[in-house]
């Protein structure tokens, strides 16, 4: 029998495999339902099955334009309730999220704050708390702390997540996905990266490593100074846009690139978003702009806007997270996600066993959990040497 990519991923998620073995003994989630709204791909399968091994009943759905059918099939085969399937339609996706909450989960594993914000609209008894995966979600949930008033641990605020996944893995997967989707050269090309947080630093560094000339745009002057001292160009925003062969947004903000930028864009520029929400590039506004005479759609989620003056603007994945879209969307490296998902499992365990309380509402991963996950990872890399 030929094994699948999901089998390969589970084999190499060594932290999750060890946690699964432990959870089968300790059963921290017995009698609890965990509702999840997270990218459904091979590595997520490993996480969700780890939670199932801890006794959880799982009710899960994916995110916009990143749900992979083989992941859905694998989860359903293992008894996980998966709501819906792949979709680019935000209304359909919203209905899937509502269906997850209709199960009244005891714990929520959120990605972008979608489930927790909906919970506030339709609260129910019994929600213990949960986790939020992303910076984008943390930004949504922070103003709602008083209303949520229960432990919600933000995985992306862990230093492990910041450097292992965001800085190293997102940059790597963005470069790899760009090459897979476009088959275009990076050498000597002018790349503009919007955002110089951990993810933006990784994107900038990886494209520079691929021999591109990289500029950074950030609204924070201190962050721009950091990028400058790191050796990247930091020209004014419009200059950076007008000179770019490729623009990558990774800010967590909305409307970073809009139709108002069309006069600046050079012929042949490629626009790509690596941020969680498909709102950093206003794809609908660009496509519907008066300057656009027509569009040409290609395989592999590539779209060309043909402007009335003859220029062409290429859009990857219609502004969705392009490192989880397009041909063979692998996402971030297995090891980086194994670390992040080990944090997820341990944080959900902490909420389930009440070792964190409402004072830990939308806060970073507790230090002892960070330390335990880091130690477990290093112990597997450097086992004891027998004399």
Number of C-alpha atoms within 10 A of each C-alpha: 3 5 7 11 14 18 15 13 19 22 13 16 21 19 20 26 19 13 18 22 13 15 20 15 11 13 17 21 22 14 10 17 20 25 28 27 26 21 23 26 22 25 27 21 22 26 24 24 21 24 26 23 22 24 20 23 22 24 23 27 26 26 24 22 23 24 23 20 13 16 22 24 13 16 22 13 10 11 12 20 17 20 20 17 21 18 16 16 10 12 10 15 22 15 13 21 23 18 17 23 25 14 13 19 23 22 25 27 25 22 26 23 23 19 22 26 18 14 18 12 8 11 14 13 8 10 18 21 28 28 31 31 24 21 21 19 24 25 15 17 23 14 11 16 18 11 10 21 16 20 27 33 29 28 28 25 19 20 15 21 25 19 18 19 27 23 23 22 25 28 25 23 24 27 21 19 22 21 13 16 21 15 10 10 12 20 13 13 19 22 26 32 28 28 27 24 18 20 25 27 24 24 33 30 21 23 24 21 14 15 14 21 20 26 27 26 27 20 12 11 11 10 16 20 15 15 23 15 11 11 13 20 18 22 15 12 15 12 14 23 26 17 18 25 22 22 25 26 26 26 26 22 17 14 14 17 22 18 20 10 13 18 11 15 21 17 17 16 21 23 23 25 29 26 28 23 22 23 20 26 26 17 22 13 14 20 23 14 16 11 17 20 14 13 16 11 12 9 9 15 17 17 19 20 23 20 20 12 10 10 17 21 22 21 25 24 24 24 21 26 26 29 30 24 22 22 15 13 18 18 24 21 17 21 19 20 22 26 23 25 25 28 30 25 21 18 26 26 21 19 23 20 12 13 10 19 15 17 12 19 23 29 19 19 24 18 10 9 17 22 12 13 20 15 12 15 17 10 11 11 9 8 8 8 5 4 3
